[in-house]
Amino acid sequence: MQDLFDKIYKNKGPLGKWASIAEGYFVFPKLEGPISNRMMFNGKEVITWSVNDYLGLANNTEVREVDAKAAEQYGSAYPMGARMMSGHTNLHEKLESELAKFVSKDSAYLLNFGYQGILSTIDTLVTKNDIIVYDIDSHACIIDGVRLHLGKRFTYQHNDINSLEKNLVRATKLAEQTGGGVLVISEGVFGMRGEQGKLKEIVALKDKFKFRLLVDDAHGFGTLGKTGAGAGEEQGVQDQIDVYFATFAKSLASTGAFIAGDSEIIEFLKYNMRSQMFAKSLQMQLVVGALKRLELIKTRPEFKQKLWENVNLLQSGLKERGFDIGSTQSCVTPVYLKGSIPEAMALVKDLRENYHIFCSIVVYPVIPKGLILLRLIPTASHNINDINETLDAFSSIRKKLEKGVYKKASKGIEKSVD
Ligand SMILES: Cc1ncc(COP(=O)(O)O)c(C=O)c1O
């Protein structure tokens, strides 16, 4: 028998093994100063492309004032206890009703965090007789929610409607045997590569198959659709989404999340969702802050307009310069380059130190070996100078990558890890 920790001492995991050379820089970096287009990293100002503050609300003066006032009025404790026991307030209800209206659903229910919230939503919606069919590229929170499921689950190929249909055939057969139902899960926007989930095609399958659809619209809420109500609104199928989910952690620039749907379903979730029944209520400062942010989204379309102006400038600029930005249909802007992990590290170091550009870097095992994904998140607070400087910098680092400059610079990195 082994000591439980033996495996941990031996194997730090695919990312953990890089910790000694990566921590504080490539992972767990410290971005300092007010959240904006330019922040401080390692004592230097950098153009920030890695913060999901899509609408630029994080540091909006009115928002900051409301947050500060709410903190003064309520502190960080109120209300205490779970919603069901002692943590319920009129303002929680008000926010739920405003959110429901905004996303054109009967009811909404607040969640303390998106991650646990969606995990628990999945857990609550299914029993062991039900079958889950979900996109293979789903966010970790969906995968973990599915892990809790005691019944069968099938993945379909990413955004592949034929594959979904095949799996719906299997799921339907099985559900007929178990007497259960089928839950399909997609994201509104896939946050790594930026493609929208094919919601229109998915809901069209409701003519052929019996299933309910849960959509995680973390990146679509506030950014897509005429009013900003998300990917369902954008694709004209919001009413066909049975359970709609969005987090406050992106467009609303805060903490918390919500689910929305028919009153009876939300009522059921309210009374059965373990992550909310057995956890402290969302604190008041976050509730009041979310109300303010939602009001701004509704009344100030200029934030979304500015966001899209920047998205279009950045994405068209990258394309004109021949960069591969995949098939994004959202603000998420991936730039794919070819190289090893050590090369990616050298390249990102160059970008940060010499070009003052801070973006996220994604490598294997999140994407296939040999690919480097630089992920840019344009926001309403960026400006044309940020975009032009970034485009020039990207052209320059691509040249260096192709010339093998980063291969040389990365020598030693591999050795220090193995
Ligand atoms: C698609 C998706 N779902 C859920 C979450 C989790 O949200 P939260 O940060 O509120 O826990 C995220 C956040 O990164 C996300 O990108």
The ligand as a Tripos MOL2 file, in Angstrom:
@<TRIPOS>MOLECULE
LIG
   16    16     1     0     0
SMALL
NO_CHARGES

@<TRIPOS>ATOM
      1 C1        -18.3240   28.7140  -19.9730 C.3       1 LIG1
      2 C2        -18.1480   29.0050  -18.5120 C.ar      1 LIG1
      3 N1        -19.0330   28.5200  -17.6400 N.ar      1 LIG1
      4 C3        -18.9080   28.7590  -16.3190 C.ar      1 LIG1
      5 C4        -17.8700   29.4850  -15.8040 C.ar      1 LIG1
      6 C5        -17.7350   29.6450  -14.3250 C.3       1 LIG1
      7 O1        -18.2030   30.8640  -13.8720 O.3       1 LIG1
      8 P1        -17.7280   31.4970  -12.4850 P.3       1 LIG1
      9 O2        -16.4140   32.1510  -12.7370 O.co2     1 LIG1
     10 O3        -18.8280   32.4290  -12.1410 O.co2     1 LIG1
     11 O4        -17.5970   30.3870  -11.4840 O.co2     1 LIG1
     12 C6        -16.9560   30.0410  -16.6720 C.ar      1 LIG1
     13 C7        -15.8680   30.8860  -16.1280 C.2       1 LIG1
     14 O5        -14.7590   30.8620  -16.4790 O.2       1 LIG1
     15 C8        -17.0750   29.7860  -18.0710 C.ar      1 LIG1
     16 O6        -16.2040   30.2780  -18.9470 O.3       1 LIG1
@<TRIPOS>BOND
     1     1     2 1
     2     2     3 ar
     3     2    15 ar
     4     3     4 ar
     5     4     5 ar
     6     5     6 1
     7     5    12 ar
     8     6     7 1
     9     7     8 1
    10     8     9 2
    11     8    10 1
    12     8    11 1
    13    12    13 1
    14    12    15 ar
    15    13    14 2
    16    15    16 1
@<TRIPOS>SUBSTRUCTURE
     1 LIG1         1 GROUP 0 **** ****
